[in-house]
Amino acid sequence: MAAGKNRIFTLEEARALIPLIRERTRQALEQIGQLEMPDEDEEPSAEERQAYEARSRQILLQWAHEIERLGIEVKGPWLIDFDSGGGYYCWRWPEESLEFFHGYDEGFSGRMRLQ
């Protein structure tokens, strides 16, 4: 999902962006939640399912584009990394704050809590 030029963040800079990122993520999830879902009592048609998935994908891609414009790397749905110059500060929804770090090679599974 990379599009923009990434930048190096201090921990303070990255943490200062979390309220904005949380709000934008909440809004995107709310938009997806408000999409017209096919009736649960009936099997949705292929067209209904495709329309829902396409609109959900569009909302996710818009979210990713907005995050990347800030110089942040989007690693997956609602999962982002701030490049620290020595690894990544890592955040994912619904975490309240930025509390994890991982090296360039470890990825999400190698996250360690910041001290």
C-alpha positions, 0 to 999 in steps of 0.5 A: 500500500505504499504510495508517499515518501516515508519519513523518520519519526521520533517517538514524540512525533509519532505519538503526537499523531496517534489521536489523529490516526485513531480518529481517522481510523474510527471514522473509516470503520464507522463508514464500513459499519454503515454500509448496506449489508445484505439481509442476514436472513438471506444469502446475499447475491454475488452482486450484493457481496461484490458491491459491499466488498468493493465499497469496503475496499475503497474506504480502506484504501482511502484511509491508507492513502491519508495515512501514507500522506503523513509519511507513515507506512501502512502494513495492513488494514488498520496497522501502521508503522512509523520509521524511527531510523532504527526500526518501527514504532508500531500501532494497530487499531484499537490500541489507545497509544503508541506502545510497541516497537519492532526492528526492520526484519522482525515485523508485527510478530516481533513487536516489543513493548516500549519502555 
